[in-house]
């Protein structure tokens, strides 16, 4: 089984670095709260994958058309999840 959390942690770190650079450059609205929100959102960007069947996530070879669209749907599922909670 692939682990997705290391990727999410790396994305969160990159988002933090970019946000802090924007704050240093004086972009309006970029404060500590904004940076924390960006870090959280970046870290959760793949949360929709928890709803994708393990069989598809763990597939080692190319996806068929159906599987491809199921994987792409994780972004919509993640959005529903994020908005619900």
N, C-alpha and C positions, 0 to 999 in steps of 0.2 A: 504494500500500500504506500502510495506517495504521501509525503507530509507537506501540507501547504502552509503551515504556520511560519517556517523560516522565510518563505517568500513574502508573506504579509508583514513580518517584522522588518525585513529589508525595505519594503515599500514605505512603511511608516517612518523609518529612519530617513530615507531620501526625502519624503514629504516634509519632515521636520527641518531638515537642512535647507530646503528651498524656501520654506515659510520664514525661517529665521533670517535668511538672506534678504527676503522681501521687507522684513521689519527693519533690518539695518539700513536698507536703501530708502526707508521712509514712506513706503506705500501706506496710504490711508486705510484704516480698518484692520491692519495686521497687528494685532496685540496678542497677548498670551492666550486669551480665550480662543481667538481665531486659530492660532497655531495648534492648540490642543484639539480643537475640532477637526482640523486637517489631519492631524496624526491619527485620531480615532477613525475617521472616514477612510483614510488610506489603509489602515490596518485591517479594516473590515471589508475592503473592496471585493473580496472573493467569498464572502459569507454565504452567498447563494449556492455555493458548491456543496454545502451540507445536504441540499435537497436533490442532488444529482446521484443517480444510482452508482454504487461503488464499482459495479462491473464496467461502466463507461469510464469513470475516472481512472481506473487502474489499467485500462486497455493500453497495451504496449505498442500496438501497430496502428495504422491509419484508421480514422473513424469513417463510418459510412455517413451518408447525408443526414439520416435521422439523428444519429449520435452527435454529429457536428452541431446540429441545431439545438439539441438538448443541452449540450455544453454551453452554447452561446446564451441560452435561456437563463443561465445562472445569474446573469447581471440583473435581469428583471425580478427573479425570485429574491435576490439580495435586496433590491430596492423595496419590495413589499415587506420583507423582514425588517429592514431598517426603519421604514415608516410606521410599522406596527408597534415597534418597541421604542 
